[in-house]
């Protein structure tokens, strides 16, 4: 759960063709170079919102990757000044980073997608012609359902999913940590834990590789299905939902049988406890959906409540509570 917007990060500016050899990226003219530092792999991040920027900063701290941002909306590379403030505000890091057009994904050793769920399909269409067939791709987005779009991108043995409880806010090019939780990484289907994925997992605080990544995605979906819509409708911080345990229990009671059909066997009490724990730990934060509605942006409601309602219809499960919340949000 984190409040999201959009921004940018990484290597030197260049708009010319590049070639790769011996782990090094060089442009075909003499103005500059895009190359790995001391043999570090290049991690390209698409989606420079709060989670994208925070992920880039966490990778920088660990020092195992050279990072850059890919922006499919631009035609020429550019540089931006970025800052990151720590959770307690005692430290701040400032740097200049490069932002590259979509064609530069061909130089990625690891591609990390952190856009809004509704943007995944378009992003994949944009980058597919440029991505090398053996580049590992990590999708780290809210909600459920966008994972299917990944299969259109490259071979499934290079596709990974991630779920994080890290939190951040950002404004323009400044990101502020709001909490560092656990990040789970696992295969979409048959992918193995190759070395670059091990580096990524190692770079995330409490990073954990799991073959049961879908369980973690469904647990986060349960949390988001409560906190996001309720805080958006009530225009409140996360902690305020703890004052209404009835709405938490009502939502969890409805969605638990849906999640069981999807393969998650956690009890309703376990899921309710998880929601309450996240709400307490991120109490002063605004959810991403609250921020989306507050600022008049598109939200991920169709990938949170919408996907649950769609699955409920398939399984013959009635969901009057989340139906009502979904309609309220659609009418806001």
Secondary structure, DSSP 8 states (H G I E B T S, - for coil): ---------BS----S-EEEETTEEEESSSS-B---STT-EEEEEE--SHHHHHHHHHHHHHTSEEEEEE-TT-SS-EEEEEEEE-TTSS-EEEEEEEEE-GGGGGG-SEEEE-S-GGGHHHHHHHHHTTS-TT-EEEE--SSSSTHHHHTTTS-GGGEEEEEE--EEEEETTEEEEEE---EEEEESSS----HHHHHHHHHSTTEEE-S-HHHHHHHHHHHHHHHHHHHHHHT--GGGGGG-HHHHHHHHHHHHHHHHHTT----HHHHHHHHHHHHHHTTT---HHHHHHHTT----GGGTHHHHHHHHHHHT---HHHHHHHHHHHH-
